Structure formats: C-alpha cells, structure tokens
C-alpha cells in the first residue's frame, strides 16, 4: 500500500477494500478542484481533508441498513457523507442506491458529475427536502445539516418509512441531545467519533413526538 493511503487503514475494521481508497482519493481531488470555483468545504479543513471528511464520513458504513434498497443523505452539500458512502458501498459490492438531496444548483451539478465519473449507484435531487413528503428509505444520513431537533422533525413528518437515522454530532451535541428529549422520544445508540474527541455519532430509531 502506498504511504499516501496509510491514513485510510483505519477503515480496515469496516472491511473497506483497498481498491476503494483510490476512488476516495479521486473524489478528494474532484472536490478540491471544484472548490476553486464554488464553496464546497471550509478552507480550514483542506490540509486535513482525509481525516476531517473522508474518514469522518466513512466511519458510519457499518450503521447503514444494507438490507434496504435505498439510503438517503438529506443535505449532501459536497457529497459528504453520501458520495463517500456510495463509493464504499460500490467497493463492497452492496447493491444499494444512494439518494442525495441538495437544493443548490451548482452543488447538485457537481454531485451528478462525480456520480457519473465514478459510476456510482446514486441519484441526486436538486430539491428542498423539507418540501418533500411520503419519502421512503432505509437509513437516513445527516451530517453538518441542521440541529438535531430539526432533523428529527423532518424525518417524522416527511418520511413514511425508514430504518434508522444516523446523525453526526459536534461539540455541542450533548446539549442538542438534551434539548431533543424535551419534545421527542426515540431509541438511540451513541458512538464516539474516530476523527474528533469532541464529536460522536447517533444511531436513532423509532422517532415519536411527545
């Protein structure tokens, strides 16, 4: 393995094929190139891109319901985490379609070009997901999207059926979790992030309004 891929080795625990690292690196190059034209990621994260974005997104691959035909990224932005996980699903030969919602025309166009170039099983919706109803999915992904209570409300109102909700929580995550329990009931499992001591992941099921 080339030394440039050493920091991907943490993904070995998730049985990510080594060949997939090449496509993840290609995705990184595409983002950095496009970022010269439009605002895709924070400039502060460029020097730590693999850890901050690729590894951070990839670490939830084992939380996705692989028995479902669809996974949904509700606010994809630059394709983080939707494209990263779609690349890994392809590498693991898991036949699941990734639906990516991104209302920005320029970002949606970028996502379509990436999906085509990397031959991913994904569909990009240039739409405001808050205006969509009767949605159906397996797992739902939310990273750097909206505060937890807003995400819970969206899933409860706009999805008719889903398996679980996977949320990336930052340094104020504990406070947001406490606030969410004031209005919501749900089952959840918490897992420490591989990429930040201040972050954690939530795997949520059975969301109900109090």
C-alpha positions as CSV (number, residue, x, y, z in Angstrom):
1,X,0.0,0.0,0.0
2,X,1.3,3.4,-0.9
3,X,2.2,5.6,2.1
4,X,-0.4,8.1,0.8
5,X,-3.1,5.7,1.8
6,X,-1.8,4.9,5.3
7,X,-4.5,7.1,7.0
8,X,-7.2,5.1,5.2
9,X,-6.1,1.9,7.1
10,X,-8.3,2.8,10.0
11,X,-11.1,1.7,7.6
12,X,-9.8,-1.9,7.6
13,X,-12.0,-2.6,10.6
14,X,-15.0,-1.9,8.3
15,X,-13.7,-4.3,5.6
16,X,-13.3,-1.5,3.1
17,X,-11.5,-2.8,0.0
18,X,-8.1,-1.3,-0.6
19,X,-9.1,-0.6,-4.2
20,X,-11.8,1.7,-2.8
21,X,-9.1,4.0,-1.4
22,X,-8.1,5.0,-5.0
23,X,-11.7,6.2,-5.7
24,X,-11.9,8.0,-2.4
25,X,-8.7,9.8,-3.3
26,X,-10.2,10.6,-6.7
27,X,-13.2,12.1,-5.0
28,X,-11.0,14.2,-2.9
29,X,-9.2,15.6,-6.0
30,X,-12.6,16.4,-7.6
31,X,-13.8,18.3,-4.5
32,X,-10.5,20.3,-4.2
33,X,-10.6,21.2,-7.8
34,X,-14.2,22.3,-7.8
35,X,-13.7,24.2,-4.6
36,X,-11.6,26.7,-6.6
37,X,-14.9,27.7,-8.3
38,X,-17.6,27.2,-5.7
39,X,-17.7,26.9,-1.9
40,X,-17.9,23.2,-1.2
41,X,-15.9,22.8,2.0
42,X,-14.3,25.1,4.6
43,X,-10.8,26.1,3.5
44,X,-9.7,25.4,7.1
45,X,-10.3,21.7,6.5
46,X,-8.3,21.3,3.3
47,X,-5.0,20.3,4.9
48,X,-6.7,17.6,7.0
49,X,-9.2,16.6,4.3
50,X,-8.9,12.8,4.5
51,X,-9.4,12.7,8.3
52,X,-11.9,15.5,8.5
53,X,-14.1,14.5,5.7
54,X,-13.4,11.0,4.1
55,X,-12.7,9.1,7.3
56,X,-15.3,11.0,9.2
57,X,-18.0,10.1,6.7
58,X,-16.8,6.5,6.1
59,X,-17.0,5.6,9.8
60,X,-20.8,5.1,9.7
61,X,-20.7,2.5,6.9
62,X,-21.5,-0.3,9.4
63,X,-24.5,1.6,10.7
64,X,-26.3,1.6,7.3
65,X,-29.1,-0.9,6.8
66,X,-27.6,-3.0,4.0
67,X,-30.8,-5.0,3.6
68,X,-32.6,-1.9,2.3
69,X,-32.5,-0.8,-1.4
70,X,-32.2,2.9,-0.6
71,X,-30.1,5.1,1.7
72,X,-30.8,8.9,1.9
73,X,-28.4,11.8,2.5
74,X,-30.8,14.6,3.5
75,X,-28.4,17.5,3.0
76,X,-25.5,16.3,0.9
77,X,-23.6,19.5,0.1
78,X,-20.3,18.4,-1.4
79,X,-21.3,14.7,-1.2
80,X,-20.3,14.3,2.4
81,X,-21.3,11.7,3.5
82,X,-23.5,10.5,0.6
83,X,-20.8,10.2,-2.1
84,X,-18.2,8.8,0.3
85,X,-20.5,6.0,1.4
86,X,-21.7,5.3,-2.1
87,X,-18.1,4.8,-3.2
88,X,-17.6,2.3,-0.3
89,X,-20.9,0.5,-1.0
90,X,-19.8,0.1,-4.6
91,X,-16.4,-1.3,-3.4
92,X,-18.1,-3.7,-1.1
93,X,-20.5,-4.8,-3.9
94,X,-23.6,-3.8,-2.0
95,X,-26.4,-3.1,-4.4
96,X,-27.9,0.0,-2.7
97,X,-28.9,3.3,-4.2
98,X,-27.9,6.5,-2.5
99,X,-30.3,9.3,-2.8
100,X,-28.7,12.7,-2.3
101,X,-30.8,15.8,-1.6
102,X,-29.0,19.2,-2.3
103,X,-31.1,22.2,-3.2
104,X,-28.1,24.2,-4.6
105,X,-27.9,24.0,-8.4
106,X,-24.1,24.2,-8.5
107,X,-23.5,21.6,-5.8
108,X,-26.1,19.3,-7.4
109,X,-24.4,19.6,-10.7
110,X,-21.1,18.8,-9.1
111,X,-22.7,15.7,-7.4
112,X,-24.1,14.5,-10.7
113,X,-20.8,14.8,-12.5
114,X,-19.0,12.9,-9.7
115,X,-21.6,10.2,-9.6
116,X,-21.3,9.7,-13.4
117,X,-17.5,9.8,-13.4
118,X,-17.1,7.3,-10.6
119,X,-20.1,5.1,-11.8
120,X,-21.9,5.3,-8.6
121,X,-25.4,3.9,-7.8
122,X,-26.8,7.3,-6.7
123,X,-29.5,9.8,-7.6
124,X,-29.2,13.5,-7.0
125,X,-32.3,15.5,-6.2
126,X,-31.9,19.3,-6.6
127,X,-34.8,19.9,-4.2
128,X,-35.6,21.2,-0.7
129,X,-36.2,18.1,1.2
130,X,-38.4,19.9,3.7
131,X,-40.9,20.3,0.9
132,X,-40.9,16.6,0.0
133,X,-43.5,14.2,1.5
134,X,-44.1,10.5,1.8
135,X,-40.4,9.6,1.5
136,X,-39.2,6.1,1.9
137,X,-35.7,5.0,2.8
138,X,-33.6,2.5,4.7
139,X,-31.0,4.5,6.6
140,X,-31.1,8.3,6.6
141,X,-27.9,10.4,6.9
142,X,-27.5,13.8,8.4
143,X,-24.0,15.5,8.6
144,X,-23.5,19.2,9.1
145,X,-27.1,19.8,8.1
146,X,-29.5,21.1,10.7
147,X,-29.7,20.9,14.6
148,X,-30.9,17.5,15.9
149,X,-34.4,18.7,16.8
150,X,-35.0,20.0,13.3
151,X,-33.7,16.7,11.7
152,X,-36.0,14.7,14.0
153,X,-39.0,16.8,13.0
154,X,-38.1,16.4,9.3
155,X,-37.8,12.6,9.5
156,X,-41.0,12.3,11.5
157,X,-43.0,14.5,9.2
158,X,-41.6,13.8,5.7
159,X,-40.6,10.1,5.8
160,X,-43.4,7.5,5.7
161,X,-40.9,4.7,6.3
162,X,-37.2,4.4,7.3
163,X,-35.0,2.0,9.2
164,X,-32.7,4.3,11.2
165,X,-31.4,7.9,11.3
166,X,-27.6,8.4,11.5
167,X,-26.6,11.8,12.8
168,X,-23.1,13.3,13.1
169,X,-22.9,15.3,16.3
170,X,-20.4,18.0,17.1
171,X,-19.0,19.6,20.3
172,X,-22.4,20.9,21.3
173,X,-24.0,17.6,20.6
174,X,-24.8,16.7,24.2
175,X,-26.7,19.9,24.7
176,X,-28.7,19.3,21.5
177,X,-29.5,15.8,22.6
178,X,-30.9,17.0,25.9
179,X,-33.0,19.6,24.1
180,X,-34.3,17.0,21.7
181,X,-35.6,14.8,24.5
182,X,-37.8,17.7,25.7
183,X,-40.1,17.2,22.7
184,X,-39.1,13.8,21.2
185,X,-39.0,10.2,22.2
186,X,-36.6,7.8,20.3
187,X,-34.2,4.9,20.8
188,X,-30.6,5.6,20.2
189,X,-27.1,4.3,20.5
190,X,-24.1,6.7,20.8
191,X,-20.7,6.0,19.4
192,X,-17.5,8.1,19.8
193,X,-16.2,9.6,16.6
194,X,-13.0,8.2,15.1
195,X,-11.9,11.7,14.0
196,X,-12.6,14.1,16.8
197,X,-12.6,13.9,20.6
198,X,-15.4,16.5,20.6
199,X,-17.7,14.6,18.3
200,X,-19.9,11.5,18.4
201,X,-22.4,9.6,16.2
202,X,-26.0,8.8,17.0
203,X,-27.9,5.8,15.5
204,X,-31.6,6.7,16.1
205,X,-34.7,4.6,15.7
206,X,-38.5,4.9,16.4
207,X,-38.8,8.7,16.5
208,X,-42.0,9.9,18.1
209,X,-43.2,13.4,19.1
210,X,-44.1,13.7,22.8
